[in-house]
């Protein structure tokens, strides 16, 4: 149950859903100038951002186990293409996640040290959360194609 594949599939949702959820308190914070909502949103972003290294590591381990046949499931010939596509998308998404996570950490400092700039930084974090959510959905879509032929374009499904 706690194989890299299981952990990867379970944990990748933390960031995807979390970044999307963080958009709500960020909008509340910006429209109502609500420091509590801003603090909540920044903490959500931090938690989600810190999940990505674990997701990336379990994904690499799962890929290795798939390629070497350790998972005991026969995969079709298109799997390698989708594994590579998913990994490439994940690496790009991770860069943005790390940037936005850094902005959220900076936002917590700004709230304490220079509160007059907290909502300017919150605007950047909000834009970053929208971008990260889109990139994480894009990455997950490619990941779904690895084991779900029904998610693949018709030409990519091998008999």
DSSP file (Angstrom, degrees, kcal/mol; ACC not computed):
  #  RESIDUE AA STRUCTURE BP1 BP2  ACC     N-H-->O    O-->H-N    N-H-->O    O-->H-N    TCO  KAPPA ALPHA  PHI   PSI    X-CA   Y-CA   Z-CA
    1    1 A X              0   0    0      0, 0.0     2,-0.2     0, 0.0     0, 0.0   0.000 360.0 360.0 360.0 -33.2    0.0    0.0    0.0
    2    2 A X        +     0   0    0      4,-0.1     2,-0.1     5,-0.1     0, 0.0  -0.228 360.0 137.8-101.9  45.1    2.8    2.4    0.7
    3    3 A X  S  > S-     0   0    0     -2,-0.2     4,-2.6     1,-0.1     5,-0.3  -0.419  71.2-105.1 -78.8 163.1    4.7    1.9   -2.6
    4    4 A X  H  > S+     0   0    0      1,-0.2     4,-2.6     2,-0.2    58,-0.2   0.871 122.4  55.2 -55.9 -35.8    6.1    4.9   -4.4
    5    5 A X  H  > S+     0   0    0      2,-0.2     4,-2.4     1,-0.2    -1,-0.2   0.938 109.9  44.3 -64.1 -46.1    3.3    4.6   -6.9
    6    6 A X  H  > S+     0   0    0      1,-0.2     4,-2.3     2,-0.2     5,-0.2   0.935 115.8  47.2 -63.7 -46.3    0.6    4.8   -4.2
    7    7 A X  H  X S+     0   0    0     -4,-2.6     4,-3.1     2,-0.2     5,-0.3   0.907 112.1  50.4 -62.9 -41.5    2.3    7.6   -2.4
    8    8 A X  H  X S+     0   0    0     -4,-2.6     4,-2.0    -5,-0.3    -1,-0.2   0.944 112.2  45.9 -62.1 -48.2    2.8    9.6   -5.6
    9    9 A X  H  < S+     0   0    0     -4,-2.4     4,-0.4    -5,-0.2    -1,-0.2   0.864 118.2  43.7 -64.9 -35.6   -0.8    9.2   -6.8
   10   10 A X  H >< S+     0   0    0     -4,-2.3     3,-0.7    -5,-0.2     4,-0.3   0.927 117.1  43.2 -74.1 -45.5   -2.0   10.2   -3.3
   11   11 A X  H >X S+     0   0    0     -4,-3.1     3,-1.4     1,-0.2     4,-0.7   0.739  96.6  72.3 -78.9 -23.4    0.3   13.1   -2.6
   12   12 A X  H 3X S+     0   0    0     -4,-2.0     4,-1.5    -5,-0.3    -1,-0.2   0.774  91.3  62.0 -65.0 -20.8    0.2   14.8   -6.0
   13   13 A X  H <>>S+     0   0    0     -3,-0.7     4,-2.5    -4,-0.4     5,-0.5   0.745  88.3  71.3 -74.2 -22.4   -3.3   16.0   -5.2
   14   14 A X  H <>5S+     0   0    0     -3,-1.4     4,-2.2    -4,-0.3    -1,-0.2   0.960 106.5  35.2 -58.2 -52.4   -2.1   18.0   -2.2
   15   15 A X  H  X5S+     0   0    0     -4,-0.7     4,-2.8     2,-0.2     5,-0.3   0.929 117.9  51.7 -69.4 -45.2   -0.4   20.6   -4.3
   16   16 A X  H  X5S+     0   0    0     -4,-1.5     4,-1.3     1,-0.2    -2,-0.2   0.951 120.3  32.8 -59.2 -51.5   -3.0   20.6   -7.1
   17   17 A X  H  X5S+     0   0    0     -4,-2.5     4,-2.7     2,-0.2    -1,-0.2   0.894 117.7  56.0 -72.7 -39.4   -6.0   21.0   -4.9
   18   18 A X  H  X<S+     0   0    0     -4,-2.2     4,-2.5    -5,-0.5    -2,-0.2   0.905 106.2  48.2 -62.7 -43.7   -4.1   23.2   -2.4
   19   19 A X  H  X S+     0   0    0     -4,-2.8     4,-0.8     2,-0.2    -1,-0.2   0.901 113.6  48.8 -64.4 -38.5   -3.0   25.8   -4.8
   20   20 A X  H >< S+     0   0    0     -4,-1.3     3,-0.7    -5,-0.3     4,-0.5   0.917 112.4  47.9 -64.9 -42.4   -6.5   26.0   -6.2
   21   21 A X  H >X S+     0   0    0     -4,-2.7     3,-1.4     1,-0.2     4,-0.8   0.876 102.7  62.7 -65.9 -37.3   -8.0   26.3   -2.7
   22   22 A X  H 3X S+     0   0    0     -4,-2.5     4,-1.7     1,-0.3    -1,-0.2   0.745  89.3  71.3 -61.5 -22.9   -5.4   29.0   -1.8
   23   23 A X  H <X S+     0   0    0     -4,-0.8     4,-2.3    -3,-0.7    -1,-0.3   0.872  92.2  58.0 -60.3 -36.7   -6.9   31.3   -4.5
   24   24 A X  H <> S+     0   0    0     -3,-1.4     4,-2.3    -4,-0.5     5,-0.2   0.968 109.1  39.5 -64.8 -55.7  -10.1   31.7   -2.4
   25   25 A X  H  X S+     0   0    0     -4,-0.8     4,-2.8     1,-0.2    -1,-0.2   0.826 113.8  57.3 -66.0 -26.4   -8.5   33.2    0.7
   26   26 A X  H  X S+     0   0    0     -4,-1.7     4,-2.3     2,-0.2    -1,-0.2   0.926 108.0  46.3 -65.5 -42.4   -6.1   35.2   -1.5
   27   27 A X  H  X S+     0   0    0     -4,-2.3     4,-2.7     2,-0.2     5,-0.3   0.921 113.6  48.9 -64.1 -42.8   -9.1   36.8   -3.2
   28   28 A X  H  X S+     0   0    0     -4,-2.3     4,-2.6     1,-0.2     6,-0.4   0.933 111.2  50.7 -60.2 -45.5  -10.8   37.5    0.1
   29   29 A X  H  X>S+     0   0    0     -4,-2.8     4,-1.1     1,-0.2     5,-0.8   0.904 114.0  43.9 -60.0 -42.4   -7.6   39.0    1.5
   30   30 A X  H  <5S+     0   0    0     -4,-2.3    -1,-0.2     3,-0.2    -2,-0.2   0.902 118.6  41.1 -73.0 -40.8   -7.2   41.3   -1.5
   31   31 A X  H  <5S+     0   0    0     -4,-2.7    -2,-0.2    -5,-0.2    -1,-0.2   0.845 128.8  28.9 -77.1 -32.9  -10.8   42.4   -1.7
   32   32 A X  H  <5S-     0   0    0     -4,-2.6    -2,-0.2    -5,-0.3    -1,-0.2   0.433  99.5-124.4-106.0  -1.3  -11.4   42.9    2.0
   33   33 A X  T  <5 +     0   0    0     -4,-1.1     2,-0.7    -5,-0.3    -3,-0.2   0.947  50.4 169.9  52.6  50.9   -7.8   43.7    3.1
   34   34 A X     >< -     0   0    0     -5,-0.8     4,-1.9    -6,-0.4    -1,-0.2  -0.844  27.6-169.4-102.3 108.7   -8.1   40.8    5.5
   35   35 A X  H  > S+     0   0    0     -2,-0.7     4,-2.8     1,-0.2     5,-0.2   0.830  87.6  56.6 -66.8 -32.9   -4.8   39.8    7.1
   36   36 A X  H  > S+     0   0    0      2,-0.2     4,-2.4     1,-0.2    -1,-0.2   0.917 108.5  46.2 -65.0 -43.3   -6.2   36.6    8.5
   37   37 A X  H  > S+     0   0    0      2,-0.2     4,-2.5     1,-0.2    -2,-0.2   0.892 112.9  51.2 -65.1 -39.1   -7.3   35.4    5.1
   38   38 A X  H  X S+     0   0    0     -4,-1.9     4,-2.6     2,-0.2     5,-0.2   0.934 109.9  48.7 -64.1 -45.8   -3.9   36.4    3.7
   39   39 A X  H  X S+     0   0    0     -4,-2.8     4,-2.1     1,-0.2    -2,-0.2   0.925 112.1  49.5 -59.4 -45.2   -2.1   34.5    6.5
   40   40 A X  H  X S+     0   0    0     -4,-2.4     4,-2.2     1,-0.2    -2,-0.2   0.928 111.9  48.1 -59.1 -46.7   -4.2   31.4    5.8
   41   41 A X  H  X S+     0   0    0     -4,-2.5     4,-2.4     1,-0.2    -2,-0.2   0.914 110.7  50.0 -62.8 -44.2   -3.6   31.5    2.1
   42   42 A X  H  X S+     0   0    0     -4,-2.6     4,-2.2     1,-0.2    -1,-0.2   0.882 111.0  49.8 -64.6 -37.6    0.2   31.9    2.5
   43   43 A X  H  X S+     0   0    0     -4,-2.1     4,-2.5    -5,-0.2    -1,-0.2   0.886 109.1  52.0 -67.9 -38.3    0.3   28.9    4.9
   44   44 A X  H  X S+     0   0    0     -4,-2.2     4,-2.5     2,-0.2     5,-0.2   0.936 110.1  49.2 -60.5 -46.1   -1.7   26.8    2.4
   45   45 A X  H  X S+     0   0    0     -4,-2.4     4,-3.0     1,-0.2    -2,-0.2   0.913 110.9  50.3 -60.9 -43.2    0.7   27.7   -0.3
   46   46 A X  H  X S+     0   0    0     -4,-2.2     4,-2.4     2,-0.2    -1,-0.2   0.939 111.2  47.5 -61.4 -47.1    3.7   26.8    1.9
   47   47 A X  H  X S+     0   0    0     -4,-2.5     4,-0.7     1,-0.2    -2,-0.2   0.928 115.5  45.6 -59.8 -45.5    2.3   23.4    2.9
   48   48 A X  H >X S+     0   0    0     -4,-2.5     3,-0.8     1,-0.2     4,-0.7   0.910 112.0  51.2 -65.9 -42.1    1.5   22.6   -0.8
   49   49 A X  H >< S+     0   0    0     -4,-3.0     3,-0.9     1,-0.3     4,-0.5   0.880 106.3  54.5 -62.9 -37.9    4.8   23.8   -2.0
   50   50 A X  H 3< S+     0   0    0     -4,-2.4     4,-0.5     1,-0.2    -1,-0.3   0.654  99.9  62.9 -72.1 -14.0    6.6   21.7    0.6
   51   51 A X  H <X S+     0   0    0     -3,-0.8     4,-2.1    -4,-0.7     3,-0.3   0.734  85.7  77.0 -78.8 -21.5    4.8   18.6   -0.7
   52   52 A X  H <X S+     0   0    0     -3,-0.9     4,-3.1    -4,-0.7     5,-0.3   0.883  86.8  54.6 -63.4 -43.1    6.3   18.8   -4.2
   53   53 A X  H  > S+     0   0    0     -4,-0.5     4,-2.3     1,-0.2    -1,-0.2   0.903 111.7  46.7 -58.0 -37.0    9.8   17.4   -3.3
   54   54 A X  H  > S+     0   0    0     -4,-0.5     4,-2.7    -3,-0.3     5,-0.3   0.910 112.7  49.4 -68.6 -41.8    8.1   14.3   -1.9
   55   55 A X  H  X S+     0   0    0     -4,-2.1     4,-2.0     1,-0.2    -2,-0.2   0.920 112.4  47.9 -62.2 -43.9    5.8   14.1   -5.0
   56   56 A X  H  X S+     0   0    0     -4,-3.1     4,-2.2     2,-0.2    -2,-0.2   0.921 113.0  47.9 -64.0 -43.8    8.8   14.4   -7.3
   57   57 A X  H  X S+     0   0    0     -4,-2.3     4,-2.3    -5,-0.3    -2,-0.2   0.930 113.3  46.1 -64.9 -46.1   10.8   11.8   -5.4
   58   58 A X  H  X S+     0   0    0     -4,-2.7     4,-2.5     1,-0.2    -1,-0.2   0.852 111.2  54.5 -66.7 -31.8    8.0    9.2   -5.3
   59   59 A X  H  X S+     0   0    0     -4,-2.0     4,-2.5    -5,-0.3    -1,-0.2   0.907 108.3  48.0 -65.5 -41.8    7.3    9.9   -9.0
   60   60 A X  H  X S+     0   0    0     -4,-2.2     4,-2.2     2,-0.2    -2,-0.2   0.913 113.5  47.6 -64.8 -41.9   11.0    9.2   -9.9
   61   61 A X  H  X S+     0   0    0     -4,-2.3     4,-2.2     2,-0.2    -2,-0.2   0.909 112.0  49.7 -65.1 -41.4   10.9    6.0   -7.8
   62   62 A X  H  X S+     0   0    0     -4,-2.5     4,-2.3   -58,-0.2    -2,-0.2   0.909 109.4  52.0 -64.2 -41.4    7.6    4.9   -9.4
   63   63 A X  H  X S+     0   0    0     -4,-2.5     4,-2.9     1,-0.2     5,-0.2   0.927 109.5  49.4 -59.8 -45.4    9.0    5.5  -12.9
   64   64 A X  H  X S+     0   0    0     -4,-2.2     4,-2.3     1,-0.2     6,-0.2   0.907 111.5  48.9 -60.6 -42.6   12.0    3.4  -12.1
   65   65 A X  H  <>S+     0   0    0     -4,-2.2     5,-1.7     2,-0.2     6,-0.9   0.854 112.5  48.5 -67.9 -34.4    9.8    0.6  -10.8
   66   66 A X  H ><5S+     0   0    0     -4,-2.3     3,-1.0     3,-0.2    -2,-0.2   0.945 112.6  47.4 -68.2 -48.2    7.5    0.8  -13.9
   67   67 A X  H 3<5S+     0   0    0     -4,-2.9    -2,-0.2     1,-0.3    -1,-0.2   0.879 114.3  46.2 -62.7 -39.3   10.5    0.7  -16.3
   68   68 A X  T 3<5S-     0   0    0     -4,-2.3    -1,-0.3    -5,-0.2    -2,-0.2   0.490 112.2-117.9 -84.5  -2.0   12.1   -2.2  -14.6
   69   69 A X  T X 5S+     0   0    0     -3,-1.0     3,-1.0    -4,-0.4    -3,-0.2   0.637  72.1 133.8  79.6  14.0    8.9   -4.2  -14.4
   70   70 A X  T 3 < +     0   0    0     -5,-1.7    -4,-0.2    -6,-0.2    -5,-0.1   0.689  60.2  66.3 -72.0 -18.0    8.8   -4.3  -10.6
   71   71 A X  T 3  S-     0   0    0     -6,-0.9    -1,-0.2     2,-0.2    -5,-0.1   0.640  99.0-131.6 -82.6 -10.9    5.2   -3.3  -10.3
   72   72 A X    <   +     0   0    0     -3,-1.0     2,-0.5     1,-0.2    -2,-0.1   0.711  66.6 118.9  73.9  19.9    4.0   -6.5  -11.9
   73   73 A X        -     0   0    0     -7,-0.1     2,-0.5     2,-0.0    -1,-0.2  -0.977  63.4-128.9-120.9 130.9    1.7   -4.9  -14.3
   74   74 A X        -     0   0    0     -2,-0.5     2,-0.3    -3,-0.1     0, 0.0  -0.651  28.3-163.7 -79.4 127.1    2.1   -5.2  -18.1
   75   75 A X        -     0   0    0     -2,-0.5    72,-0.1    -9,-0.1    71,-0.0  -0.814  17.0-113.1-111.9 151.3    2.1   -1.8  -19.7
   76   76 A X    >   -     0   0    0     -2,-0.3     3,-1.3     1,-0.1     4,-0.3  -0.176  35.3 -96.6 -78.9 176.0    1.6   -1.0  -23.4
   77   77 A X  T 3  S+     0   0    0      1,-0.3     3,-0.4     2,-0.1     4,-0.4   0.702 118.2  60.9 -68.6 -21.1    4.2    0.4  -25.7
   78   78 A X  T 3> S+     0   0    0      1,-0.2     4,-1.8     2,-0.1     3,-0.5   0.615  80.1  87.9 -81.2 -11.3    2.9    4.0  -25.4
   79   79 A X  H <> S+     0   0    0     -3,-1.3     4,-2.8     1,-0.2     5,-0.2   0.889  82.7  55.1 -56.7 -44.2    3.6    4.1  -21.6
   80   80 A X  H  > S+     0   0    0     -3,-0.4     4,-2.2    -4,-0.3    -1,-0.2   0.875 106.4  51.8 -58.9 -38.8    7.2    5.3  -22.0
   81   81 A X  H  > S+     0   0    0     -3,-0.5     4,-2.3    -4,-0.4    -1,-0.2   0.924 112.9  44.5 -63.1 -44.7    6.1    8.3  -24.1
   82   82 A X  H  X S+     0   0    0     -4,-1.8     4,-2.5     2,-0.2    -2,-0.2   0.844 110.1  54.9 -72.8 -33.3    3.6    9.3  -21.4
   83   83 A X  H  X S+     0   0    0     -4,-2.8     4,-2.4    -5,-0.2    -1,-0.2   0.939 111.7  45.0 -60.5 -46.5    6.0    8.7  -18.6
   84   84 A X  H  X S+     0   0    0     -4,-2.2     4,-2.5     2,-0.2    -2,-0.2   0.922 113.5  49.1 -64.6 -44.6    8.5   11.1  -20.3
   85   85 A X  H  X S+     0   0    0     -4,-2.3     4,-2.3     1,-0.2    -1,-0.2   0.913 112.2  48.8 -61.4 -43.3    5.8   13.7  -21.1
   86   86 A X  H  X S+     0   0    0     -4,-2.5     4,-2.5    56,-0.3    -1,-0.2   0.914 111.7  49.2 -63.2 -43.4    4.6   13.6  -17.5
   87   87 A X  H  X S+     0   0    0     -4,-2.4     4,-2.3     2,-0.2    -2,-0.2   0.909 110.7  49.9 -64.1 -42.8    8.1   14.0  -16.1
   88   88 A X  H  X S+     0   0    0     -4,-2.5     4,-1.7     1,-0.2    -1,-0.2   0.919 113.0  46.3 -62.5 -43.9    8.9   16.9  -18.3
   89   89 A X  H  X S+     0   0    0     -4,-2.3     4,-2.8     1,-0.2    -1,-0.2   0.902 110.9  53.2 -64.8 -40.6    5.7   18.7  -17.4
   90   90 A X  H  X S+     0   0    0     -4,-2.5     4,-2.6     1,-0.2    -2,-0.2   0.899 106.5  52.3 -62.8 -40.9    6.3   18.0  -13.7
   91   91 A X  H  X S+     0   0    0     -4,-2.3     4,-1.3     2,-0.2    -1,-0.2   0.900 112.2  45.5 -63.6 -40.0    9.8   19.5  -13.8
   92   92 A X  H  X S+     0   0    0     -4,-1.7     4,-1.4     2,-0.2     3,-0.2   0.938 113.9  48.4 -67.0 -46.5    8.4   22.7  -15.4
   93   93 A X  H  X S+     0   0    0     -4,-2.8     4,-2.6     1,-0.2    -2,-0.2   0.886 106.6  57.9 -60.9 -38.8    5.5   22.9  -12.9
   94   94 A X  H  X S+     0   0    0     -4,-2.6     4,-2.7     1,-0.2    -1,-0.2   0.877 100.9  56.2 -61.9 -38.1    7.9   22.3  -10.0
   95   95 A X  H  X S+     0   0    0     -4,-1.3     4,-2.0    -3,-0.2    -1,-0.2   0.945 111.3  43.1 -58.6 -47.9    9.9   25.4  -10.9
   96   96 A X  H  X S+     0   0    0     -4,-1.4     4,-2.7     2,-0.2     5,-0.2   0.896 112.2  53.5 -66.1 -40.0    6.8   27.6  -10.7
   97   97 A X  H  X S+     0   0    0     -4,-2.6     4,-2.6     1,-0.2    -2,-0.2   0.924 109.2  49.0 -60.6 -43.9    5.7   25.9   -7.5
   98   98 A X  H  X S+     0   0    0     -4,-2.7     4,-2.1     2,-0.2    -1,-0.2   0.888 111.2  50.0 -65.1 -38.2    9.0   26.6   -5.9
   99   99 A X  H  X S+     0   0    0     -4,-2.0     4,-2.2    -5,-0.2    -2,-0.2   0.943 113.7  44.5 -63.4 -47.6    8.9   30.3   -7.0
  100  100 A X  H  X S+     0   0    0     -4,-2.7     4,-2.3     2,-0.2    -2,-0.2   0.867 111.3  53.8 -67.9 -35.8    5.4   30.8   -5.6
  101  101 A X  H  X S+     0   0    0     -4,-2.6     4,-2.2    -5,-0.2    -1,-0.2   0.908 109.1  49.4 -63.3 -40.6    6.3   28.9   -2.4
  102  102 A X  H  X S+     0   0    0     -4,-2.1     4,-2.5     2,-0.2    -2,-0.2   0.894 109.6  51.4 -63.1 -40.7    9.2   31.3   -2.0
  103  103 A X  H  X S+     0   0    0     -4,-2.2     4,-2.4     2,-0.2    -2,-0.2   0.888 108.9  51.1 -63.5 -38.4    6.9   34.3   -2.6
  104  104 A X  H  X S+     0   0    0     -4,-2.3     4,-1.8     2,-0.2    -2,-0.2   0.911 110.1  48.8 -65.5 -41.7    4.5   32.9    0.0
  105  105 A X  H  X S+     0   0    0     -4,-2.2     4,-1.6     1,-0.2    -2,-0.2   0.917 112.3  48.7 -63.1 -42.0    7.4   32.6    2.5
  106  106 A X  H  X S+     0   0    0     -4,-2.5     4,-2.9     1,-0.2    -2,-0.2   0.878 106.5  58.3 -63.1 -36.7    8.4   36.2    1.6
  107  107 A X  H  X S+     0   0    0     -4,-2.4     4,-2.3     1,-0.2    -1,-0.2   0.879 102.3  52.9 -61.1 -38.6    4.8   37.2    2.1
  108  108 A X  H  X S+     0   0    0     -4,-1.8     4,-1.0     2,-0.2    -1,-0.2   0.900 111.9  45.7 -64.1 -39.5    4.9   36.0    5.7
  109  109 A X  H >X S+     0   0    0     -4,-1.6     4,-3.1     1,-0.2     3,-0.5   0.918 111.4  51.9 -67.1 -43.3    8.0   38.1    6.4
  110  110 A X  H 3X S+     0   0    0     -4,-2.9     4,-1.3     1,-0.2     7,-0.3   0.880 103.3  58.4 -62.2 -37.9    6.5   41.1    4.6
  111  111 A X  H 3< S+     0   0    0     -4,-2.3     4,-0.3     1,-0.2    -1,-0.2   0.855 116.4  35.6 -57.9 -33.6    3.4   40.8    6.8
  112  112 A X  H << S+     0   0    0     -4,-1.0    -2,-0.2    -3,-0.5     3,-0.2   0.874 130.3  27.5 -87.1 -42.3    5.6   41.1    9.8
  113  113 A X  H  < S+     0   0    0     -4,-3.1    -3,-0.2     1,-0.2     2,-0.2   0.890 136.0  14.8 -94.1 -44.7    8.3   43.6    8.7
  114  114 A X    ><  +     0   0    0     -4,-1.3     3,-2.5    -5,-0.3     4,-0.3  -0.567  63.7 169.9-132.1  68.1    6.7   45.8    6.0
  115  115 A X  G >  S+     0   0    0      1,-0.3     3,-1.2    -4,-0.3     4,-0.4   0.710  70.7  73.6 -58.6 -20.7    2.9   45.3    6.2
  116  116 A X  G 3  S+     0   0    0      1,-0.2    -1,-0.3     2,-0.1     3,-0.1   0.702 102.3  43.4 -66.1 -16.0    2.3   48.2    3.8
  117  117 A X  G <> S+     0   0    0     -3,-2.5     4,-2.0    -7,-0.3     3,-0.4   0.382  83.8  99.6-106.3   1.7    3.5   45.9    1.0
  118  118 A X  H <> S+     0   0    0     -3,-1.2     4,-1.9    -4,-0.3    -2,-0.1   0.854  82.9  47.8 -62.0 -36.2    1.7   42.7    2.0
  119  119 A X  H  > S+     0   0    0     -4,-0.4     4,-1.4     2,-0.2    -1,-0.2   0.776 107.3  56.1 -79.7 -24.1   -1.2   43.0   -0.5
  120  120 A X  H  > S+     0   0    0     -3,-0.4     4,-1.3     2,-0.2    -2,-0.2   0.929 111.8  43.7 -66.3 -45.0    1.2   43.8   -3.4
  121  121 A X  H  X S+     0   0    0     -4,-2.0     4,-2.4     1,-0.2    -2,-0.2   0.860 108.2  59.1 -67.4 -35.2    2.9   40.5   -2.7
  122  122 A X  H  X S+     0   0    0     -4,-1.9     4,-2.6    -5,-0.2    -1,-0.2   0.857 101.3  55.9 -61.6 -34.4   -0.4   38.8   -2.2
  123  123 A X  H  X S+     0   0    0     -4,-1.4     4,-2.3     2,-0.2    -1,-0.2   0.905 108.1  47.4 -63.6 -41.7   -1.3   39.8   -5.8
  124  124 A X  H  X S+     0   0    0     -4,-1.3     4,-2.5     2,-0.2    -2,-0.2   0.912 112.0  49.6 -64.7 -42.4    1.9   38.1   -7.1
  125  125 A X  H  X S+     0   0    0     -4,-2.4     4,-2.6     2,-0.2    -2,-0.2   0.903 109.8  52.1 -64.1 -40.2    1.1   34.9   -5.0
  126  126 A X  H  X S+     0   0    0     -4,-2.6     4,-2.1     2,-0.2    -2,-0.2   0.948 110.8  46.4 -60.6 -49.1   -2.4   34.9   -6.4
  127  127 A X  H  X S+     0   0    0     -4,-2.3     4,-2.2     1,-0.2    -1,-0.2   0.909 113.3  50.8 -59.7 -41.1   -1.2   35.1  -10.0
  128  128 A X  H  X S+     0   0    0     -4,-2.5     4,-3.2     1,-0.2    -1,-0.2   0.880 106.9  53.3 -64.1 -38.7    1.3   32.4   -9.2
  129  129 A X  H  X S+     0   0    0     -4,-2.6     4,-2.5     2,-0.2    -1,-0.2   0.888 108.7  49.6 -64.6 -38.6   -1.4   30.1   -7.6
  130  130 A X  H  X S+     0   0    0     -4,-2.1     4,-2.1     2,-0.2    -2,-0.2   0.941 114.3  44.9 -64.3 -46.3   -3.4   30.4  -10.8
  131  131 A X  H  X S+     0   0    0     -4,-2.2     4,-2.7     1,-0.2    -2,-0.2   0.930 114.2  49.0 -63.0 -46.1   -0.4   29.5  -13.0
  132  132 A X  H  X S+     0   0    0     -4,-3.2     4,-2.8     1,-0.2     5,-0.2   0.902 109.4  52.0 -62.9 -41.3    0.6   26.7  -10.7
  133  133 A X  H  X S+     0   0    0     -4,-2.5     4,-2.2    -5,-0.2    -1,-0.2   0.937 111.7  46.8 -60.2 -45.8   -2.9   25.2  -10.6
  134  134 A X  H  X S+     0   0    0     -4,-2.1     4,-2.3     1,-0.2    -2,-0.2   0.925 114.3  47.0 -62.2 -44.9   -3.0   25.3  -14.4
  135  135 A X  H  X S+     0   0    0     -4,-2.7     4,-2.3     1,-0.2    -2,-0.2   0.879 111.9  50.3 -65.8 -37.6    0.5   23.7  -14.7
  136  136 A X  H  X S+     0   0    0     -4,-2.8     4,-2.6     2,-0.2    -1,-0.2   0.867 110.7  48.7 -70.3 -35.8   -0.4   21.0  -12.1
  137  137 A X  H  X S+     0   0    0     -4,-2.2     4,-2.3    -5,-0.2    -2,-0.2   0.924 111.8  50.4 -65.0 -43.9   -3.6   20.1  -13.9
  138  138 A X  H  X S+     0   0    0     -4,-2.3     4,-1.4     1,-0.2    -2,-0.2   0.891 112.9  46.7 -59.4 -42.1   -1.6   19.9  -17.2
  139  139 A X  H  X S+     0   0    0     -4,-2.3     4,-2.1     2,-0.2    -2,-0.2   0.920 111.5  50.1 -67.3 -45.1    1.0   17.7  -15.5
  140  140 A X  H  X S+     0   0    0     -4,-2.6     4,-2.5     1,-0.2    -2,-0.2   0.859 105.1  58.5 -63.0 -35.6   -1.7   15.4  -13.9
  141  141 A X  H  X S+     0   0    0     -4,-2.3     4,-1.0     1,-0.2    -1,-0.2   0.921 108.2  45.2 -60.7 -43.8   -3.4   15.1  -17.3
  142  142 A X  H  < S+     0   0    0     -4,-1.4     4,-0.5     1,-0.2     3,-0.3   0.878 111.5  53.8 -67.2 -37.0   -0.2   13.6  -18.7
  143  143 A X  H >X S+     0   0    0     -4,-2.1     3,-1.2     1,-0.2     4,-0.6   0.878 102.8  56.9 -64.2 -38.0    0.2   11.4  -15.6
  144  144 A X  H 3X S+     0   0    0     -4,-2.5     4,-1.5     1,-0.3     3,-0.5   0.811  97.7  62.8 -62.9 -29.6   -3.3   10.0  -16.1
  145  145 A X  H 3< S+     0   0    0     -4,-1.0    -1,-0.3    -3,-0.3    -2,-0.2   0.699  87.7  73.5 -69.4 -18.8   -2.4    8.9  -19.6
  146  146 A X  H <4 S+     0   0    0     -3,-1.2    -1,-0.2    -4,-0.5    -2,-0.2   0.936 119.0  10.0 -61.5 -46.5    0.3    6.5  -18.2
  147  147 A X  H  < S+     0   0    0     -4,-0.6     2,-0.6    -3,-0.5    -1,-0.2   0.444 119.4  72.2-114.0  -3.0   -2.2    4.0  -16.9
  148  148 A X    ><  -     0   0    0     -4,-1.5     3,-2.1    -5,-0.2     4,-0.4  -0.828  49.4-177.3-120.8  94.6   -5.5    5.2  -18.4
  149  149 A X  G >  S+     0   0    0     -2,-0.6     3,-1.4     1,-0.3    -1,-0.1   0.792  82.7  69.1 -58.7 -26.7   -5.8    4.6  -22.1
  150  150 A X  G 3  S+     0   0    0      1,-0.3    -1,-0.3    -3,-0.1    -5,-0.1   0.693  96.5  53.8 -67.4 -15.8   -9.2    6.3  -22.0
  151  151 A X  G <  S+     0   0    0     -3,-2.1    -1,-0.3    -7,-0.2    -2,-0.2   0.552  93.5  94.1 -89.7  -9.4   -7.3    9.6  -21.4
  152  152 A X  S <  S-     0   0    0     -3,-1.4     5,-0.1    -4,-0.4     2,-0.1  -0.483  86.8-102.3 -85.0 151.4   -5.1    9.2  -24.4
  153  153 A X    >>  -     0   0    0     -2,-0.2     3,-1.8     1,-0.1     4,-0.6  -0.433  41.0-108.9 -64.0 149.2   -5.7   10.6  -27.8
  154  154 A X  G >4 S+     0   0    0      1,-0.3     3,-0.9     2,-0.2    -1,-0.1   0.829 117.6  53.8 -52.3 -38.0   -7.1    7.9  -30.2
  155  155 A X  G 34 S+     0   0    0      1,-0.2    -1,-0.3     3,-0.0    -2,-0.0   0.719 104.9  56.0 -70.9 -20.1   -3.8    7.7  -32.2
  156  156 A X  G <4 S+     0   0    0     -3,-1.8     2,-0.7    -7,-0.1    -1,-0.2   0.526  80.3 101.7 -91.6  -6.7   -1.7    7.1  -29.1
  157  157 A X    <<  -     0   0    0     -3,-0.9     2,-0.3    -4,-0.6    -8,-0.0  -0.694  62.2-151.6 -85.3 116.2   -3.6    4.1  -27.8
  158  158 A X              0   0    0     -2,-0.7   -82,-0.1     1,-0.1    -2,-0.1  -0.627 360.0 360.0 -86.0 143.8   -1.6    1.0  -28.7
  159  159 A X              0   0    0     -2,-0.3    -1,-0.1   -83,-0.0    -2,-0.0   0.494 360.0 360.0 -71.0 360.0   -3.5   -2.3  -29.2
